[in-house]
Amino acid sequence: MKKLLIIILAIFILGTSVSFAKEIPFTQEDRERLIRVEEGLKAVNQRIDSLDKRIDNLKNLMYILISVIFAQTIGVVGFVIWDRRTALQPAIRKNKELEERQDRVEKALRELAKVDSRIAEILKNAGLL
């Protein structure tokens, strides 16, 4: 029984492999189709290459634009800092002048307070003496 099963299985396997082993003829029309397919693939490859170049150009353009925006930002920040310093310098100078003037007035009032007791009393009440 086992031998019969093995023989049937062997015949089945050999029969299927023989049936698949038929030679398929390769005609001139098949060759022409293959040539057209290869030419079509070449055209597709050229389109992909041109698209890659366009994408690279766009990437380069984006790098340039980002660099320009970054440089403008740095320029604006620098200008703001410079402008603040320039705008504040007169105010700082005026403040120093006023402080010096106030010190001179206080000194003069203290000298005057040594001579006039009413001024000395006023300066004491104001907390300047």
A tleap script that builds the chain and sets N, CA, C and O, in Angstrom:
source leaprc.protein.ff14SB
mol = sequence {
  NMET LYS LYS LEU LEU ILE ILE ILE LEU ALA
  ILE PHE ILE LEU GLY THR SER VAL SER PHE
  ALA LYS GLU ILE PRO PHE THR GLN GLU ASP
  ARG GLU ARG LEU ILE ARG VAL GLU GLU GLY
  LEU LYS ALA VAL ASN GLN ARG ILE ASP SER
  LEU ASP LYS ARG ILE ASP ASN LEU LYS ASN
  LEU MET TYR ILE LEU ILE SER VAL ILE PHE
  ALA GLN THR ILE GLY VAL VAL GLY PHE VAL
  ILE TRP ASP ARG ARG THR ALA LEU GLN PRO
  ALA ILE ARG LYS ASN LYS GLU LEU GLU GLU
  ARG GLN ASP ARG VAL GLU LYS ALA LEU ARG
  GLU LEU ALA LYS VAL ASP SER ARG ILE ALA
  GLU ILE LEU LYS ASN ALA GLY LEU CLEU
}
set mol.1.N position { 0.806 -1.172 0.000 }
set mol.1.CA position { 0.000 0.000 0.000 }
set mol.1.C position { 0.876 1.274 0.000 }
set mol.1.O position { 0.639 2.227 -0.743 }
set mol.2.N position { 1.878 1.236 0.856 }
set mol.2.CA position { 2.778 2.388 0.923 }
set mol.2.C position { 3.535 2.549 -0.387 }
set mol.2.O position { 3.741 3.664 -0.866 }
set mol.3.N position { 3.947 1.420 -0.962 }
set mol.3.CA position { 4.693 1.491 -2.215 }
set mol.3.C position { 3.815 2.044 -3.332 }
set mol.3.O position { 4.285 2.820 -4.165 }
set mol.4.N position { 2.566 1.655 -3.354 }
set mol.4.CA position { 1.640 2.149 -4.369 }
set mol.4.C position { 1.431 3.657 -4.220 }
set mol.4.O position { 1.386 4.388 -5.209 }
set mol.5.N position { 1.309 4.095 -3.012 }
set mol.5.CA position { 1.135 5.526 -2.740 }
set mol.5.C position { 2.384 6.313 -3.159 }
set mol.5.O position { 2.273 7.400 -3.726 }
set mol.6.N position { 3.552 5.769 -2.885 }
set mol.6.CA position { 4.801 6.428 -3.261 }
set mol.6.C position { 4.929 6.474 -4.781 }
set mol.6.O position { 5.359 7.492 -5.325 }
set mol.7.N position { 4.579 5.433 -5.456 }
set mol.7.CA position { 4.673 5.390 -6.920 }
set mol.7.C position { 3.698 6.403 -7.532 }
set mol.7.O position { 4.066 7.114 -8.467 }
set mol.8.N position { 2.485 6.480 -7.031 }
set mol.8.CA position { 1.494 7.426 -7.552 }
set mol.8.C position { 1.962 8.869 -7.304 }
set mol.8.O position { 1.828 9.738 -8.166 }
set mol.9.N position { 2.497 9.090 -6.144 }
set mol.9.CA position { 3.011 10.419 -5.819 }
set mol.9.C position { 4.193 10.780 -6.721 }
set mol.9.O position { 4.279 11.918 -7.183 }
set mol.10.N position { 5.085 9.859 -6.977 }
set mol.10.CA position { 6.230 10.111 -7.850 }
set mol.10.C position { 5.769 10.401 -9.270 }
set mol.10.O position { 6.294 11.308 -9.915 }
set mol.11.N position { 4.798 9.648 -9.767 }
set mol.11.CA position { 4.273 9.871 -11.118 }
set mol.11.C position { 3.608 11.247 -11.189 }
set mol.11.O position { 3.770 11.974 -12.170 }
set mol.12.N position { 2.875 11.589 -10.164 }
set mol.12.CA position { 2.208 12.889 -10.129 }
set mol.12.C position { 3.230 14.033 -10.164 }
set mol.12.O position { 3.064 14.982 -10.929 }
set mol.13.N position { 4.286 13.949 -9.342 }
set mol.13.CA position { 5.324 14.979 -9.290 }
set mol.13.C position { 6.069 15.053 -10.614 }
set mol.13.O position { 6.296 16.152 -11.119 }
set mol.14.N position { 6.451 13.935 -11.186 }
set mol.14.CA position { 7.162 13.929 -12.457 }
set mol.14.C position { 6.270 14.404 -13.596 }
set mol.14.O position { 6.742 15.069 -14.518 }
set mol.15.N position { 5.018 14.077 -13.540 }
set mol.15.CA position { 4.085 14.483 -14.590 }
set mol.15.C position { 3.865 15.986 -14.592 }
set mol.15.O position { 3.772 16.603 -15.654 }
set mol.16.N position { 3.781 16.571 -13.414 }
set mol.16.CA position { 3.569 18.030 -13.358 }
set mol.16.C position { 4.817 18.770 -13.799 }
set mol.16.O position { 4.723 19.799 -14.468 }
set mol.17.N position { 6.007 18.253 -13.427 }
set mol.17.CA position { 7.226 18.943 -13.832 }
set mol.17.C position { 7.433 18.826 -15.338 }
set mol.17.O position { 7.974 19.745 -15.954 }
set mol.18.N position { 7.029 17.754 -15.924 }
set mol.18.CA position { 7.161 17.587 -17.363 }
set mol.18.C position { 6.178 18.505 -18.084 }
set mol.18.O position { 6.496 19.061 -19.135 }
set mol.19.N position { 4.985 18.661 -17.515 }
set mol.19.CA position { 3.991 19.505 -18.180 }
set mol.19.C position { 4.394 20.983 -18.107 }
set mol.19.O position { 4.051 21.753 -19.005 }
set mol.20.N position { 5.119 21.394 -17.050 }
set mol.20.CA position { 5.574 22.767 -16.942 }
set mol.20.C position { 6.828 23.029 -17.743 }
set mol.20.O position { 7.192 24.190 -17.932 }
set mol.21.N position { 7.471 22.053 -18.199 }
set mol.21.CA position { 8.741 22.220 -18.888 }
set mol.21.C position { 8.576 22.511 -20.366 }
set mol.21.O position { 9.556 22.448 -21.108 }
set mol.22.N position { 7.395 22.822 -20.813 }
set mol.22.CA position { 7.191 23.122 -22.219 }
set mol.22.C position { 7.910 24.414 -22.567 }
set mol.22.O position { 7.931 25.351 -21.768 }
set mol.23.N position { 8.479 24.468 -23.713 }
set mol.23.CA position { 9.216 25.642 -24.143 }
set mol.23.C position { 8.243 26.636 -24.768 }
set mol.23.O position { 7.425 26.281 -25.617 }
set mol.24.N position { 8.351 27.889 -24.329 }
set mol.24.CA position { 7.496 28.942 -24.858 }
set mol.24.C position { 8.308 29.683 -25.910 }
set mol.24.O position { 9.401 30.168 -25.616 }
set mol.25.N position { 7.798 29.778 -27.116 }
set mol.25.CA position { 8.567 30.442 -28.167 }
set mol.25.C position { 8.629 31.959 -27.927 }
set mol.25.O position { 7.646 32.557 -27.491 }
set mol.26.N position { 9.763 32.570 -28.206 }
set mol.26.CA position { 10.007 33.999 -28.048 }
set mol.26.C position { 9.999 34.598 -29.437 }
set mol.26.O position { 10.962 34.438 -30.188 }
set mol.27.N position { 8.927 35.285 -29.790 }
set mol.27.CA position { 8.752 35.768 -31.160 }
set mol.27.C position { 9.375 37.156 -31.337 }
set mol.27.O position { 9.817 37.797 -30.383 }
set mol.28.N position { 9.389 37.588 -32.594 }
set mol.28.CA position { 9.912 38.922 -32.926 }
set mol.28.C position { 9.038 40.005 -32.294 }
set mol.28.O position { 9.540 41.044 -31.866 }
set mol.29.N position { 7.746 39.756 -32.239 }
set mol.29.CA position { 6.822 40.706 -31.613 }
set mol.29.C position { 7.137 40.873 -30.130 }
set mol.29.O position { 7.068 41.980 -29.597 }
set mol.30.N position { 7.486 39.759 -29.459 }
set mol.30.CA position { 7.864 39.838 -28.041 }
set mol.30.C position { 9.137 40.666 -27.866 }
set mol.30.O position { 9.251 41.444 -26.919 }
set mol.31.N position { 10.075 40.498 -28.766 }
set mol.31.CA position { 11.319 41.285 -28.691 }
set mol.31.C position { 11.033 42.776 -28.875 }
set mol.31.O position { 11.589 43.615 -28.167 }
set mol.32.N position { 10.169 43.091 -29.825 }
set mol.32.CA position { 9.820 44.491 -30.057 }
set mol.32.C position { 9.116 45.096 -28.838 }
set mol.32.O position { 9.379 46.239 -28.462 }
set mol.33.N position { 8.234 44.326 -28.237 }
set mol.33.CA position { 7.565 44.790 -27.018 }
set mol.33.C position { 8.584 45.052 -25.905 }
set mol.33.O position { 8.499 46.051 -25.190 }
set mol.34.N position { 9.521 44.160 -25.776 }
set mol.34.CA position { 10.553 44.323 -24.747 }
set mol.34.C position { 11.385 45.579 -25.006 }
set mol.34.O position { 11.743 46.299 -24.073 }
set mol.35.N position { 11.689 45.835 -26.274 }
set mol.35.CA position { 12.453 47.038 -26.625 }
set mol.35.C position { 11.638 48.286 -26.294 }
set mol.35.O position { 12.179 49.252 -25.755 }
set mol.36.N position { 10.337 48.275 -26.613 }
set mol.36.CA position { 9.482 49.427 -26.292 }
set mol.36.C position { 9.383 49.641 -24.786 }
set mol.36.O position { 9.394 50.778 -24.314 }
set mol.37.N position { 9.288 48.561 -24.042 }
set mol.37.CA position { 9.231 48.687 -22.577 }
set mol.37.C position { 10.529 49.283 -22.048 }
set mol.37.O position { 10.497 50.142 -21.166 }
set mol.38.N position { 11.666 48.842 -22.572 }
set mol.38.CA position { 12.955 49.395 -22.130 }
set mol.38.C position { 13.055 50.878 -22.475 }
set mol.38.O position { 13.545 51.664 -21.664 }
set mol.39.N position { 12.601 51.272 -23.659 }
set mol.39.CA position { 12.625 52.688 -24.036 }
set mol.39.C position { 11.708 53.505 -23.133 }
set mol.39.O position { 12.046 54.622 -22.739 }
set mol.40.N position { 10.543 52.940 -22.807 }
set mol.40.CA position { 9.626 53.626 -21.884 }
set mol.40.C position { 10.258 53.797 -20.513 }
set mol.40.O position { 10.105 54.846 -19.888 }
set mol.41.N position { 10.963 52.784 -20.039 }
set mol.41.CA position { 11.640 52.886 -18.745 }
set mol.41.C position { 12.738 53.941 -18.777 }
set mol.41.O position { 12.953 54.652 -17.795 }
set mol.42.N position { 13.436 54.043 -19.915 }
set mol.42.CA position { 14.471 55.082 -20.034 }
set mol.42.C position { 13.832 56.472 -19.940 }
set mol.42.O position { 14.370 57.367 -19.287 }
set mol.43.N position { 12.683 56.643 -20.598 }
set mol.43.CA position { 11.996 57.937 -20.555 }
set mol.43.C position { 11.538 58.248 -19.130 }
set mol.43.O position { 11.660 59.381 -18.665 }
set mol.44.N position { 11.014 57.244 -18.448 }
set mol.44.CA position { 10.579 57.438 -17.060 }
set mol.44.C position { 11.777 57.784 -16.172 }
set mol.44.O position { 11.679 58.653 -15.306 }
set mol.45.N position { 12.883 57.117 -16.384 }
set mol.45.CA position { 14.092 57.415 -15.600 }
set mol.45.C position { 14.571 58.845 -15.841 }
set mol.45.O position { 15.011 59.523 -14.912 }
set mol.46.N position { 14.483 59.305 -17.105 }
set mol.46.CA position { 14.881 60.684 -17.407 }
set mol.46.C position { 13.958 61.680 -16.702 }
set mol.46.O position { 14.414 62.702 -16.188 }
set mol.47.N position { 12.654 61.375 -16.680 }
set mol.47.CA position { 11.717 62.261 -15.980 }
set mol.47.C position { 12.024 62.300 -14.490 }
set mol.47.O position { 11.989 63.365 -13.873 }
set mol.48.N position { 12.318 61.161 -13.919 }
set mol.48.CA position { 12.646 61.103 -12.488 }
set mol.48.C position { 13.922 61.882 -12.205 }
set mol.48.O position { 14.015 62.590 -11.202 }
set mol.49.N position { 14.912 61.749 -13.097 }
set mol.49.CA position { 16.164 62.501 -12.913 }
set mol.49.C position { 15.921 64.001 -12.994 }
set mol.49.O position { 16.475 64.765 -12.203 }
set mol.50.N position { 15.087 64.430 -13.952 }
set mol.50.CA position { 14.801 65.864 -14.054 }
set mol.50.C position { 14.023 66.337 -12.826 }
set mol.50.O position { 14.228 67.456 -12.354 }
set mol.51.N position { 13.135 65.493 -12.311 }
set mol.51.CA position { 12.396 65.855 -11.093 }
set mol.51.C position { 13.342 65.957 -9.901 }
set mol.51.O position { 13.192 66.844 -9.062 }
set mol.52.N position { 14.309 65.057 -9.825 }
set mol.52.CA position { 15.298 65.127 -8.743 }
set mol.52.C position { 16.079 66.436 -8.807 }
set mol.52.O position { 16.347 67.059 -7.780 }
set mol.53.N position { 16.441 66.847 -10.021 }
set mol.53.CA position { 17.169 68.107 -10.176 }
set mol.53.C position { 16.309 69.289 -9.730 }
set mol.53.O position { 16.800 70.215 -9.085 }
set mol.54.N position { 15.035 69.249 -10.076 }
set mol.54.CA position { 14.142 70.338 -9.677 }
set mol.54.C position { 13.984 70.371 -8.157 }
set mol.54.O position { 13.959 71.444 -7.555 }
set mol.55.N position { 13.881 69.218 -7.554 }
set mol.55.CA position { 13.767 69.158 -6.086 }
set mol.55.C position { 15.043 69.679 -5.441 }
set mol.55.O position { 14.977 70.404 -4.448 }
set mol.56.N position { 16.199 69.327 -5.985 }
set mol.56.CA position { 17.467 69.843 -5.450 }
set mol.56.C position { 17.532 71.362 -5.581 }
set mol.56.O position { 17.997 72.051 -4.673 }
set mol.57.N position { 17.063 71.878 -6.717 }
set mol.57.CA position { 17.047 73.332 -6.895 }
set mol.57.C position { 16.129 74.005 -5.876 }
set mol.57.O position { 16.457 75.060 -5.334 }
set mol.58.N position { 14.978 73.384 -5.622 }
set mol.58.CA position { 14.061 73.944 -4.625 }
set mol.58.C position { 14.670 73.896 -3.222 }
set mol.58.O position { 14.495 74.829 -2.438 }
set mol.59.N position { 15.373 72.827 -2.909 }
set mol.59.CA position { 16.029 72.742 -1.602 }
set mol.59.C position { 17.074 73.841 -1.458 }
set mol.59.O position { 17.167 74.485 -0.413 }
set mol.60.N position { 17.850 74.049 -2.499 }
set mol.60.CA position { 18.856 75.111 -2.456 }
set mol.60.C position { 18.203 76.483 -2.291 }
set mol.60.O position { 18.697 77.323 -1.539 }
set mol.61.N position { 17.099 76.705 -2.990 }
set mol.61.CA position { 16.382 77.968 -2.863 }
set mol.61.C position { 15.868 78.157 -1.436 }
set mol.61.O position { 15.935 79.258 -0.891 }
set mol.62.N position { 15.359 77.093 -0.839 }
set mol.62.CA position { 14.872 77.191 0.537 }
set mol.62.C position { 16.011 77.492 1.504 }
set mol.62.O position { 15.840 78.283 2.431 }
set mol.63.N position { 17.167 76.872 1.300 }
set mol.63.CA position { 18.326 77.177 2.155 }
set mol.63.C position { 18.709 78.652 2.037 }
set mol.63.O position { 19.027 79.301 3.034 }
set mol.64.N position { 18.677 79.165 0.830 }
set mol.64.CA position { 19.022 80.574 0.616 }
set mol.64.C position { 18.006 81.478 1.308 }
set mol.64.O position { 18.381 82.440 1.978 }
set mol.65.N position { 16.717 81.168 1.145 }
set mol.65.CA position { 15.681 81.985 1.765 }
set mol.65.C position { 15.772 81.949 3.294 }
set mol.65.O position { 15.616 82.981 3.948 }
set mol.66.N position { 16.020 80.792 3.852 }
set mol.66.CA position { 16.160 80.687 5.307 }
set mol.66.C position { 17.370 81.486 5.774 }
set mol.66.O position { 17.310 82.154 6.806 }
set mol.67.N position { 18.453 81.424 5.034 }
set mol.67.CA position { 19.649 82.197 5.391 }
set mol.67.C position { 19.374 83.696 5.334 }
set mol.67.O position { 19.821 84.445 6.203 }
set mol.68.N position { 18.643 84.134 4.317 }
set mol.68.CA position { 18.319 85.558 4.190 }
set mol.68.C position { 17.436 86.007 5.352 }
set mol.68.O position { 17.659 87.072 5.928 }
set mol.69.N position { 16.446 85.206 5.695 }
set mol.69.CA position { 15.568 85.556 6.813 }
set mol.69.C position { 16.358 85.604 8.115 }
set mol.69.O position { 16.147 86.502 8.930 }
set mol.70.N position { 17.257 84.659 8.320 }
set mol.70.CA position { 18.081 84.649 9.524 }
set mol.70.C position { 18.971 85.892 9.576 }
set mol.70.O position { 19.105 86.516 10.628 }
set mol.71.N position { 19.571 86.247 8.455 }
set mol.71.CA position { 20.433 87.429 8.408 }
set mol.71.C position { 19.619 88.698 8.673 }
set mol.71.O position { 20.090 89.599 9.367 }
set mol.72.N position { 18.412 88.775 8.131 }
set mol.72.CA position { 17.564 89.934 8.386 }
set mol.72.C position { 17.197 90.028 9.866 }
set mol.72.O position { 17.183 91.118 10.438 }
set mol.73.N position { 16.907 88.909 10.470 }
set mol.73.CA position { 16.565 88.902 11.895 }
set mol.73.C position { 17.733 89.408 12.726 }
set mol.73.O position { 17.553 90.235 13.620 }
set mol.74.N position { 18.928 88.914 12.433 }
set mol.74.CA position { 20.117 89.369 13.151 }
set mol.74.C position { 20.320 90.870 12.917 }
set mol.74.O position { 20.664 91.601 13.846 }
set mol.75.N position { 20.111 91.324 11.692 }
set mol.75.CA position { 20.252 92.747 11.377 }
set mol.75.C position { 19.255 93.611 12.143 }
set mol.75.O position { 19.614 94.675 12.647 }
set mol.76.N position { 18.014 93.159 12.230 }
set mol.76.CA position { 16.992 93.925 12.952 }
set mol.76.C position { 17.326 93.989 14.439 }
set mol.76.O position { 17.207 95.048 15.055 }
set mol.77.N position { 17.743 92.864 15.020 }
set mol.77.CA position { 18.109 92.852 16.440 }
set mol.77.C position { 19.287 93.796 16.682 }
set mol.77.O position { 19.288 94.549 17.655 }
set mol.78.N position { 20.272 93.757 15.815 }
set mol.78.CA position { 21.415 94.666 15.945 }
set mol.78.C position { 21.000 96.123 15.839 }
set mol.78.O position { 21.476 96.969 16.596 }
set mol.79.N position { 20.108 96.415 14.894 }
set mol.79.CA position { 19.633 97.779 14.734 }
set mol.79.C position { 18.864 98.244 15.969 }
set mol.79.O position { 19.024 99.382 16.409 }
set mol.80.N position { 18.037 97.374 16.523 }
set mol.80.CA position { 17.263 97.739 17.720 }
set mol.80.C position { 18.199 98.048 18.881 }
set mol.80.O position { 18.005 99.034 19.591 }
set mol.81.N position { 19.204 97.219 19.074 }
set mol.81.CA position { 20.158 97.464 20.164 }
set mol.81.C position { 20.890 98.781 19.940 }
set mol.81.O position { 21.028 99.578 20.868 }
set mol.82.N position { 21.354 99.015 18.731 }
set mol.82.CA position { 22.060 100.261 18.427 }
set mol.82.C position { 21.139 101.465 18.634 }
set mol.82.O position { 21.553 102.479 19.196 }
set mol.83.N position { 19.890 101.349 18.179 }
set mol.83.CA position { 18.944 102.448 18.288 }
set mol.83.C position { 18.627 102.758 19.749 }
set mol.83.O position { 18.529 103.924 20.131 }
set mol.84.N position { 18.468 101.724 20.558 }
set mol.84.CA position { 18.193 101.944 21.977 }
set mol.84.C position { 19.348 102.686 22.642 }
set mol.84.O position { 19.141 103.633 23.400 }
set mol.85.N position { 20.549 102.247 22.350 }
set mol.85.CA position { 21.715 102.913 22.945 }
set mol.85.C position { 21.782 104.366 22.493 }
set mol.85.O position { 22.028 105.265 23.297 }
set mol.86.N position { 21.566 104.583 21.225 }
set mol.86.CA position { 21.637 105.934 20.679 }
set mol.86.C position { 20.529 106.819 21.263 }
set mol.86.O position { 20.757 107.988 21.572 }
set mol.87.N position { 19.342 106.255 21.410 }
set mol.87.CA position { 18.220 107.039 21.930 }
set mol.87.C position { 18.381 107.303 23.422 }
set mol.87.O position { 17.966 108.360 23.899 }
set mol.88.N position { 18.959 106.392 24.158 }
set mol.88.CA position { 19.077 106.560 25.609 }
set mol.88.C position { 20.263 107.424 26.020 }
set mol.88.O position { 20.253 107.984 27.116 }
set mol.89.N position { 21.264 107.546 25.191 }
set mol.89.CA position { 22.447 108.328 25.570 }
set mol.89.C position { 22.119 109.776 25.917 }
set mol.89.O position { 22.637 110.270 26.918 }
set mol.90.N position { 21.300 110.478 25.159 }
set mol.90.CA position { 20.965 111.855 25.573 }
set mol.90.C position { 20.223 111.895 26.910 }
set mol.90.O position { 20.458 112.790 27.722 }
set mol.91.N position { 19.329 110.933 27.144 }
set mol.91.CA position { 18.583 110.904 28.404 }
set mol.91.C position { 19.526 110.617 29.575 }
set mol.91.O position { 19.398 111.227 30.637 }
set mol.92.N position { 20.459 109.703 29.391 }
set mol.92.CA position { 21.426 109.393 30.441 }
set mol.92.C position { 22.301 110.617 30.722 }
set mol.92.O position { 22.573 110.943 31.877 }
set mol.93.N position { 22.733 111.281 29.665 }
set mol.93.CA position { 23.571 112.473 29.827 }
set mol.93.C position { 22.809 113.575 30.572 }
set mol.93.O position { 23.365 114.220 31.460 }
set mol.94.N position { 21.545 113.790 30.214 }
set mol.94.CA position { 20.724 114.809 30.860 }
set mol.94.C position { 20.490 114.465 32.324 }
set mol.94.O position { 20.499 115.348 33.182 }
set mol.95.N position { 20.279 113.172 32.613 }
set mol.95.CA position { 20.074 112.726 33.996 }
set mol.95.C position { 21.319 112.999 34.838 }
set mol.95.O position { 21.211 113.448 35.980 }
set mol.96.N position { 22.484 112.734 34.285 }
set mol.96.CA position { 23.726 113.006 35.011 }
set mol.96.C position { 23.886 114.495 35.286 }
set mol.96.O position { 24.297 114.899 36.373 }
set mol.97.N position { 23.557 115.302 34.284 }
set mol.97.CA position { 23.649 116.755 34.474 }
set mol.97.C position { 22.716 117.228 35.582 }
set mol.97.O position { 23.088 118.062 36.407 }
set mol.98.N position { 21.490 116.679 35.591 }
set mol.98.CA position { 20.530 117.075 36.625 }
set mol.98.C position { 20.975 116.629 38.015 }
set mol.98.O position { 20.802 117.360 38.990 }
set mol.99.N position { 21.553 115.420 38.105 }
set mol.99.CA position { 22.056 114.948 39.398 }
set mol.99.C position { 23.187 115.835 39.898 }
set mol.99.O position { 23.239 116.175 41.080 }
set mol.100.N position { 24.094 116.212 38.997 }
set mol.100.CA position { 25.193 117.100 39.385 }
set mol.100.C position { 24.661 118.465 39.822 }
set mol.100.O position { 25.151 119.054 40.786 }
set mol.101.N position { 23.665 118.954 39.108 }
set mol.101.CA position { 23.073 120.255 39.466 }
set mol.101.C position { 22.389 120.169 40.831 }
set mol.101.O position { 22.496 121.081 41.651 }
set mol.102.N position { 21.689 119.065 41.057 }
set mol.102.CA position { 21.018 118.872 42.350 }
set mol.102.C position { 22.042 118.828 43.480 }
set mol.102.O position { 21.824 119.412 44.542 }
set mol.103.N position { 23.156 118.136 43.253 }
set mol.103.CA position { 24.202 118.080 44.274 }
set mol.103.C position { 24.750 119.476 44.570 }
set mol.103.O position { 25.007 119.811 45.727 }
set mol.104.N position { 24.930 120.291 43.526 }
set mol.104.CA position { 25.443 121.655 43.736 }
set mol.104.C position { 24.438 122.521 44.497 }
set mol.104.O position { 24.815 123.322 45.353 }
set mol.105.N position { 23.144 122.348 44.171 }
set mol.105.CA position { 22.105 123.117 44.876 }
set mol.105.C position { 22.057 122.716 46.343 }
set mol.105.O position { 21.957 123.569 47.225 }
set mol.106.N position { 22.130 121.396 46.604 }
set mol.106.CA position { 22.125 120.930 48.002 }
set mol.106.C position { 23.333 121.478 48.748 }
set mol.106.O position { 23.214 121.904 49.896 }
set mol.107.N position { 24.482 121.470 48.110 }
set mol.107.CA position { 25.696 121.979 48.744 }
set mol.107.C position { 25.545 123.468 49.044 }
set mol.107.O position { 25.941 123.933 50.113 }
set mol.108.N position { 24.971 124.213 48.099 }
set mol.108.CA position { 24.776 125.645 48.308 }
set mol.108.C position { 23.784 125.899 49.442 }
set mol.108.O position { 23.974 126.801 50.257 }
set mol.109.N position { 22.724 125.090 49.481 }
set mol.109.CA position { 21.737 125.263 50.552 }
set mol.109.C position { 22.342 124.919 51.919 }
set mol.109.O position { 22.022 125.573 52.911 }
set mol.110.N position { 23.186 123.930 51.981 }
set mol.110.CA position { 23.843 123.580 53.249 }
set mol.110.C position { 24.753 124.721 53.708 }
set mol.110.O position { 24.814 125.043 54.894 }
set mol.111.N position { 25.449 125.318 52.762 }
set mol.111.CA position { 26.311 126.453 53.103 }
set mol.111.C position { 25.469 127.636 53.592 }
set mol.111.O position { 25.835 128.335 54.537 }
set mol.112.N position { 24.343 127.835 52.928 }
set mol.112.CA position { 23.451 128.923 53.322 }
set mol.112.C position { 22.797 128.634 54.674 }
set mol.112.O position { 22.515 129.551 55.444 }
set mol.113.N position { 22.557 127.331 54.956 }
set mol.113.CA position { 21.938 126.938 56.220 }
set mol.113.C position { 22.857 127.232 57.396 }
set mol.113.O position { 22.380 127.425 58.514 }
set mol.114.N position { 24.156 127.270 57.167 }
set mol.114.CA position { 25.086 127.595 58.241 }
set mol.114.C position { 24.909 129.056 58.682 }
set mol.114.O position { 25.171 129.405 59.833 }
set mol.115.N position { 24.468 129.886 57.760 }
set mol.115.CA position { 24.312 131.320 58.043 }
set mol.115.C position { 22.871 131.637 58.478 }
set mol.115.O position { 22.660 132.438 59.388 }
set mol.116.N position { 21.872 131.001 57.820 }
set mol.116.CA position { 20.462 131.302 58.088 }
set mol.116.C position { 19.810 130.118 58.801 }
set mol.116.O position { 19.801 129.005 58.274 }
set mol.117.N position { 19.269 130.351 59.984 }
set mol.117.CA position { 18.672 129.274 60.774 }
set mol.117.C position { 17.332 128.822 60.194 }
set mol.117.O position { 16.954 127.665 60.374 }
set mol.118.N position { 16.593 129.715 59.494 }
set mol.118.CA position { 15.313 129.311 58.895 }
set mol.118.C position { 15.553 128.285 57.801 }
set mol.118.O position { 14.804 127.313 57.701 }
set mol.119.N position { 16.547 128.470 57.001 }
set mol.119.CA position { 16.870 127.508 55.927 }
set mol.119.C position { 17.341 126.200 56.539 }
set mol.119.O position { 17.016 125.128 56.030 }
set mol.120.N position { 18.111 126.272 57.635 }
set mol.120.CA position { 18.565 125.053 58.310 }
set mol.120.C position { 17.377 124.269 58.826 }
set mol.120.O position { 17.370 123.042 58.737 }
set mol.121.N position { 16.372 124.943 59.362 }
set mol.121.CA position { 15.163 124.270 59.877 }
set mol.121.C position { 14.407 123.602 58.734 }
set mol.121.O position { 13.948 122.468 58.872 }
set mol.122.N position { 14.277 124.288 57.622 }
set mol.122.CA position { 13.570 123.737 56.447 }
set mol.122.C position { 14.308 122.504 55.920 }
set mol.122.O position { 13.673 121.504 55.586 }
set mol.123.N position { 15.624 122.563 55.842 }
set mol.123.CA position { 16.402 121.422 55.340 }
set mol.123.C position { 16.310 120.243 56.285 }
set mol.123.O position { 16.289 119.098 55.833 }
set mol.124.N position { 16.254 120.494 57.609 }
set mol.124.CA position { 16.098 119.415 58.587 }
set mol.124.C position { 14.741 118.739 58.406 }
set mol.124.O position { 14.647 117.512 58.447 }
set mol.125.N position { 13.699 119.531 58.209 }
set mol.125.CA position { 12.356 118.973 58.014 }
set mol.125.C position { 12.266 118.158 56.726 }
set mol.125.O position { 11.513 117.187 56.658 }
set mol.126.N position { 13.026 118.547 55.709 }
set mol.126.CA position { 13.015 117.836 54.426 }
set mol.126.C position { 13.957 116.636 54.467 }
set mol.126.O position { 13.951 115.827 53.539 }
set mol.127.N position { 14.762 116.502 55.510 }
set mol.127.CA position { 15.665 115.366 55.628 }
set mol.127.C position { 16.945 115.538 54.860 }
set mol.127.O position { 17.635 114.560 54.570 }
set mol.128.N position { 17.271 116.755 54.529 }
set mol.128.CA position { 18.507 117.019 53.784 }
set mol.128.C position { 19.659 117.415 54.681 }
set mol.128.O position { 20.798 117.485 54.218 }
set mol.129.N position { 19.401 117.673 55.932 }
set mol.129.CA position { 20.472 118.062 56.846 }
set mol.129.C position { 20.570 117.113 57.999 }
set mol.129.O position { 21.420 117.287 58.871 }
savepdb mol mol.pdb
quit
